[in-house]
Amino acid sequence: MRTRAGWIALVLTGGLAWTPATVQAQGGLDVSGREAQPIIPLPVYSGRPESGGFYAAFEYVMYRQIRHLDDQVIAYRGLVDVDGSVQQDLGGTWLLIGDPPQSTFVTGPPGPPGTFLGSGVPALRASDLNSKWTYQPGFRSTLGWRFRDGSTFEARWLHVRDARYDASADIIPPGFAVGPNQVDTFLFSPVYNFTIDFAGPGQQLGVGNPGATYGIWNAASEMHISMTQRYNQADFLGKVPVRTSEIARTYFIASGRFAWVWERFKWRTVARDNTGAATPRDVAWYTNTVSNRMYGPALGLQQDLYLGTFGRIGAFSLAFQADAAGMMNIAKQRAKYELGDESASNRKSVTEYTFVPMLNGEIQLTWYPAAGIQVRLSWNSLMFMNTVHATNPVSFNFGNIGRTNDFGPEPFAPNTSLPIWERRAIHYFDGINFGVALSF
């Protein structure tokens, strides 16, 4: 039982390619004179499988992958009175009263310039994009050649379409808790060190001096964040049979592999004037893109097991594969602030080289309805270790992008300074494949 449990654990971390094997109606694998039935009039299957030949497969896939977004606060409810004129016009100030402290408007002398007005309740977090996993469609195609001794060489390409996750904050807080003088209908993010191009509308509130809420991210009306993920993989692999019986076959596998994990975080902020209007110069974009491109060799084993033939339905087999790869990772990291009309921006680019071990495996059930045709259903799992991700994606220091510098309105958020790019121990995928292979 310990041996079986260990094998199953190994399989659950690994991937399997098409290996055309002639499965007999009454017996083992590739036994001369026992070719799969029926033979139908299609331009497939040579009738002499022991001679080898060309094969091709196409599969529909559904994959999902985890996200590594931490609980970084991106937006708070409220605004900053930069010059004190908003409080002057309102005839009072905001104080923290009670235990726990609550932000309360108090009539009387205005507070100092730079006072935060509002509750400071977090309105948008990066982790809001972690709410669920989404299976995304894609395809896997295979072209290969089978030799007389049962060994094969093939090329495979796997593409998984973009998976996108979204979250947003707007003028109405949960429960319509708009706060005194409706200050919680505005959004604030602690972006600093930005140029005058990102000043935003001159008058956003209808009170205070022009520029009293300086900056697109101060007294903003709406914010939207999204995360997009994509995956591609290419393999050039050879398989050599190392053990064969009437109902089973074991292969040794060696391949060269390319794997590409691509992720992009986007943040859009709109600041509207007191009439509700906004121009492209009142819109700010922040983008953080991480591209892990990995190259390296992979070695593994594959086990095929013939299950039998079930009347006119056809023959069935079960296969397991596990392989491990040592990958060189070229991790390209790009972060950028940009104005809505693309007239101003600031960016940072970093390229990092890391070593990424990879485990890949698959469990497959194959049906042989006719000679030269295979129909396959499989479950695939992939695990990367030491890849780079934007865990705390936003760097609030516009002029020196690279760390979070999250000094949000005290005491609502602690002072922190974390890197926006970090290596993570495990990046995991799983997926379901369904497709057809033809042997010529």
TAFEN-V650763 format. One record per residue. N is the residue number from 0. RES is the residue in three letters. BURIAL is + if it has 16 or more other ideal C-beta (glycine too) atoms within 10 Angstrom, else -. Layout:
((N RES BURIAL) (N RES BURIAL))
//
This chain:
((0 MET -) (1 ARG -) (2 THR -) (3 ARG -) (4 ALA -) (5 GLY -) (6 TRP -) (7 ILE -) (8 ALA -) (9 LEU +) (10 VAL +) (11 LEU +) (12 THR +) (13 GLY +) (14 GLY +) (15 LEU +) (16 ALA +) (17 TRP +) (18 THR +) (19 PRO +) (20 ALA +) (21 THR +) (22 VAL +) (23 GLN +) (24 ALA -) (25 GLN -) (26 GLY +) (27 GLY +) (28 LEU +) (29 ASP +) (30 VAL -) (31 SER -) (32 GLY -) (33 ARG +) (34 GLU +) (35 ALA +) (36 GLN +) (37 PRO -) (38 ILE -) (39 ILE -) (40 PRO -) (41 LEU -) (42 PRO -) (43 VAL +) (44 TYR +) (45 SER -) (46 GLY -) (47 ARG -) (48 PRO +) (49 GLU -) (50 SER -) (51 GLY +) (52 GLY +) (53 PHE -) (54 TYR +) (55 ALA +) (56 ALA +) (57 PHE -) (58 GLU +) (59 TYR -) (60 VAL +) (61 MET +) (62 TYR +) (63 ARG +) (64 GLN +) (65 ILE -) (66 ARG +) (67 HIS +) (68 LEU +) (69 ASP +) (70 ASP -) (71 GLN +) (72 VAL +) (73 ILE +) (74 ALA +) (75 TYR +) (76 ARG +) (77 GLY +) (78 LEU +) (79 VAL +) (80 ASP +) (81 VAL +) (82 ASP +) (83 GLY +) (84 SER +) (85 VAL +) (86 GLN +) (87 GLN +) (88 ASP +) (89 LEU +) (90 GLY -) (91 GLY +) (92 THR +) (93 TRP +) (94 LEU -) (95 LEU -) (96 ILE -) (97 GLY -) (98 ASP -) (99 PRO -) (100 PRO -) (101 GLN -) (102 SER +) (103 THR -) (104 PHE +) (105 VAL -) (106 THR -) (107 GLY -) (108 PRO -) (109 PRO +) (110 GLY +) (111 PRO -) (112 PRO -) (113 GLY -) (114 THR +) (115 PHE +) (116 LEU +) (117 GLY +) (118 SER +) (119 GLY +) (120 VAL +) (121 PRO +) (122 ALA +) (123 LEU +) (124 ARG +) (125 ALA +) (126 SER -) (127 ASP +) (128 LEU +) (129 ASN +) (130 SER -) (131 LYS -) (132 TRP -) (133 THR -) (134 TYR -) (135 GLN +) (136 PRO -) (137 GLY +) (138 PHE -) (139 ARG +) (140 SER -) (141 THR +) (142 LEU -) (143 GLY +) (144 TRP -) (145 ARG +) (146 PHE -) (147 ARG -) (148 ASP -) (149 GLY +) (150 SER +) (151 THR +) (152 PHE -) (153 GLU +) (154 ALA -) (155 ARG +) (156 TRP -) (157 LEU +) (158 HIS +) (159 VAL +) (160 ARG -) (161 ASP -) (162 ALA +) (163 ARG -) (164 TYR +) (165 ASP -) (166 ALA +) (167 SER -) (168 ALA +) (169 ASP -) (170 ILE -) (171 ILE -) (172 PRO +) (173 PRO -) (174 GLY -) (175 PHE -) (176 ALA -) (177 VAL +) (178 GLY +) (179 PRO +) (180 ASN +) (181 GLN -) (182 VAL +) (183 ASP +) (184 THR +) (185 PHE +) (186 LEU +) (187 PHE +) (188 SER +) (189 PRO +) (190 VAL +) (191 TYR -) (192 ASN -) (193 PHE +) (194 THR -) (195 ILE -) (196 ASP -) (197 PHE +) (198 ALA +) (199 GLY +) (200 PRO +) (201 GLY -) (202 GLN -) (203 GLN +) (204 LEU +) (205 GLY -) (206 VAL +) (207 GLY +) (208 ASN -) (209 PRO -) (210 GLY +) (211 ALA +) (212 THR +) (213 TYR +) (214 GLY +) (215 ILE +) (216 TRP +) (217 ASN +) (218 ALA +) (219 ALA +) (220 SER +) (221 GLU +) (222 MET +) (223 HIS -) (224 ILE +) (225 SER -) (226 MET +) (227 THR -) (228 GLN +) (229 ARG +) (230 TYR +) (231 ASN -) (232 GLN +) (233 ALA +) (234 ASP +) (235 PHE -) (236 LEU +) (237 GLY +) (238 LYS +) (239 VAL -) (240 PRO +) (241 VAL -) (242 ARG -) (243 THR -) (244 SER -) (245 GLU -) (246 ILE +) (247 ALA -) (248 ARG +) (249 THR -) (250 TYR +) (251 PHE -) (252 ILE +) (253 ALA -) (254 SER +) (255 GLY -) (256 ARG +) (257 PHE -) (258 ALA +) (259 TRP +) (260 VAL +) (261 TRP +) (262 GLU +) (263 ARG +) (264 PHE +) (265 LYS +) (266 TRP +) (267 ARG +) (268 THR +) (269 VAL +) (270 ALA +) (271 ARG +) (272 ASP +) (273 ASN -) (274 THR -) (275 GLY -) (276 ALA -) (277 ALA +) (278 THR -) (279 PRO -) (280 ARG +) (281 ASP +) (282 VAL +) (283 ALA +) (284 TRP -) (285 TYR +) (286 THR +) (287 ASN +) (288 THR +) (289 VAL +) (290 SER +) (291 ASN +) (292 ARG +) (293 MET +) (294 TYR +) (295 GLY +) (296 PRO -) (297 ALA +) (298 LEU -) (299 GLY +) (300 LEU +) (301 GLN +) (302 GLN +) (303 ASP +) (304 LEU -) (305 TYR +) (306 LEU -) (307 GLY -) (308 THR +) (309 PHE -) (310 GLY -) (311 ARG -) (312 ILE -) (313 GLY +) (314 ALA +) (315 PHE +) (316 SER +) (317 LEU -) (318 ALA +) (319 PHE +) (320 GLN +) (321 ALA +) (322 ASP +) (323 ALA +) (324 ALA +) (325 GLY -) (326 MET +) (327 MET -) (328 ASN +) (329 ILE -) (330 ALA +) (331 LYS -) (332 GLN +) (333 ARG +) (334 ALA +) (335 LYS -) (336 TYR +) (337 GLU +) (338 LEU +) (339 GLY +) (340 ASP -) (341 GLU -) (342 SER -) (343 ALA +) (344 SER +) (345 ASN +) (346 ARG -) (347 LYS +) (348 SER -) (349 VAL -) (350 THR -) (351 GLU -) (352 TYR -) (353 THR +) (354 PHE -) (355 VAL +) (356 PRO -) (357 MET +) (358 LEU +) (359 ASN +) (360 GLY +) (361 GLU +) (362 ILE +) (363 GLN +) (364 LEU -) (365 THR +) (366 TRP +) (367 TYR +) (368 PRO +) (369 ALA +) (370 ALA +) (371 GLY +) (372 ILE +) (373 GLN +) (374 VAL +) (375 ARG +) (376 LEU -) (377 SER +) (378 TRP +) (379 ASN +) (380 SER +) (381 LEU +) (382 MET +) (383 PHE +) (384 MET +) (385 ASN +) (386 THR +) (387 VAL +) (388 HIS +) (389 ALA +) (390 THR +) (391 ASN +) (392 PRO +) (393 VAL +) (394 SER +) (395 PHE +) (396 ASN +) (397 PHE +) (398 GLY -) (399 ASN -) (400 ILE +) (401 GLY -) (402 ARG +) (403 THR +) (404 ASN +) (405 ASP +) (406 PHE -) (407 GLY +) (408 PRO +) (409 GLU -) (410 PRO -) (411 PHE +) (412 ALA +) (413 PRO -) (414 ASN -) (415 THR -) (416 SER -) (417 LEU -) (418 PRO -) (419 ILE +) (420 TRP +) (421 GLU -) (422 ARG +) (423 ARG -) (424 ALA -) (425 ILE -) (426 HIS +) (427 TYR -) (428 PHE +) (429 ASP +) (430 GLY +) (431 ILE -) (432 ASN +) (433 PHE -) (434 GLY +) (435 VAL +) (436 ALA +) (437 LEU +) (438 SER +) (439 PHE -))
//
